[in-house]
Amino acid sequence: MMTKRSVLFATVCAAALTATAAQAQTLRWSSAGDGLTLDPHAQNHGPTTTVNRMFYDPLLERDLEMNLVPALATSFEAIDEDTWEFVLREGVTFHDGAAFDSEDVVFSINRARSDTSDFRAYLSTITEVEAVDQYTVRLHTDGPDPILPQWLTSIFMMDSGWAAEHGVEQPQNYAEGEETYAVRNANGTGPYSLVSREQDVRTVAARNDGYWGAEMFPNEIEEIIYTPIASPATRVAALLSGEVDFILNLPLQDQQRVDQTDGVRVLPGLEVRAIFLGLNQSEEDLDSDNVDGANPFADHRVREAMYRAINADAIRDVVMRGQSLPAGMVTSPGVNGYSEELDERLAFDLEQARALMADAGYADGFETTLNCPNDRYTNDEAICQAVVGMLAQIGITVNLVAQPNSVHFAELQQGIQDFYMLGWGVPTFDSEYVFRFLFATREGDLGTWNFTGYSNPEVDQLIADMQVEVNFDARDQIIQQAWEIVNGDIVYLPLHHEPLSWGAADNVEIDVRGNNEPLFKYVTFAE
């Protein structure tokens, strides 16, 4: 039986309560790639979540220090081993003036559980969403789910009436290219309301003066103008010239120039995100290579050879300007289950890599294609270019296809990439999130980002165990065992933990967060 746990929130944080609004201003900002859609349940994608969080709120969220704090729910507790109860904030309205209550929570969570939702795996243990009264909701689960509240930080609440009015009761089918009203329009309870949206060009938001947190947060931004700029050089030039006030994805090679320029500064950090390469290891034959009747990626020796041929230290020193942290596992410091021991990489060893290739029957190598985004992760295309050169040293000829992240991820989800780059953040800060999406056998709501075809019944059972174990010491042992197995199987080729680098005008006070997602309602402007 799960021990009853109750977390009551009297305040969001002491600093928020004492904040006073200064003169309202416009914040102009940019990043490498735009959000893919405004439908809050269609795509589990970092830039998409960043854009949508301007307009929508979850029940619970993470503050500047990544602590779990109240949003649309003021308290929650596990009232028995398979029921979580949430008390909702009263007096909240959507941007169109409609009142927020339990009916909207029931609708939103059920919508996020739909087949076309990219967040359905977050909520897979839920069997029923019950409105107890106007401001109380119970989530019934199929057995204990000790980390369900963590999942809810990424589930945005929608107005059920607005969704019905515009025919968007179901999430957009992004993989099929569906266009719905929710793709380019938004009506949330968030700190900003949508003024205009032109995909990949410009999004304008206005401060929501009726926001429930108007007196809890600084809320100094009156208008937000977001302009995605894919070109790193152009993005930096926009910051230096004053065209924008803040940028994500500041190229590492430009940090010194920004630091030496009056009026702007660098905001460094380390993201809770691992960067790695995935390989289709389940198909008998691949269309993307020149090997007939076999799949070289299915051979553990080939995967190990590729791993050992990649010099992560060289990528750190040259491509990443010394700021990345070479990785041996595909999750990062700060995530429950991470350990320095498991994060040790296999040694870079070209001689051993060539021997492994020969032993696998590929002494002369083979040809394949590597798909990479060119506007999603820090120096993503340059990293892939470096990998191409490194794999050539063991006879693997790699044709690099680098594309905008909107194209890259659409193709990846369609299952047409056999060798690809992916980065994985962990909004729950728990390894279960990594295993559920990247290692579980792809079936139903599990393994939805496992494009490798990896399937290990022992790992699947460990994933099931970590999802229900409420003794956290025992749960940590389960997670450790699972990491040892998948590391040994070399499911992915880990590269590094992503460095964070933001750039801002001197008058913009903004805190770097480990999930690479700014919270604009906390932003203040220096006098």
Buried (B, 14 or more C-beta within 10 A) or exposed (E): EBEEEEBEBEEBBEBBEEBEBEEEBEBBBBBBBBBBBBBBBBBBBBBBBBBBBBBBBBBBBBBBEBEBBBBBBBBBBBBEBBBBBBBBBEEBBBBEEBBBBBBBBBBBBBBBBBEBBBBBBBBBBBEEBEBEEEBBBBBBBEEBBBBBBBBBBBBBBBBBBBBEEBEBBBBBBBBEEBEBBBBBBBBBBBBBBBEEBEBBEEBBBBBBEBBBBBEBBBBBBBBBBBBBBBEBEEBBBBBBEEBBBBBBBBBBBBBEEBEEBEEBBBBEBBBBBBBBBBBBBBBEEBEBBEBEEBBBBBBBBBBBBBBBBBBBEBBBEEBBBEBBBBBBBBBBBBBBBBBEEBBEBBEBBBEBBBBBBBEBBBEEBBEBBBBBBBBBBBBBBBBBBBBBEBBEEBBBBBEBBBBBBBEBBBBBBEEBBBBBBBBBBBBBBBBBBBBBBBBBBBEEBBBBBBBBBBBBEEBBEBBBBBBBBBEEEEBBBBBBBBBBBBBEBBBBBBBBBBBBBBBBBEEBEBBBBBBBBBBBBBBBBEE
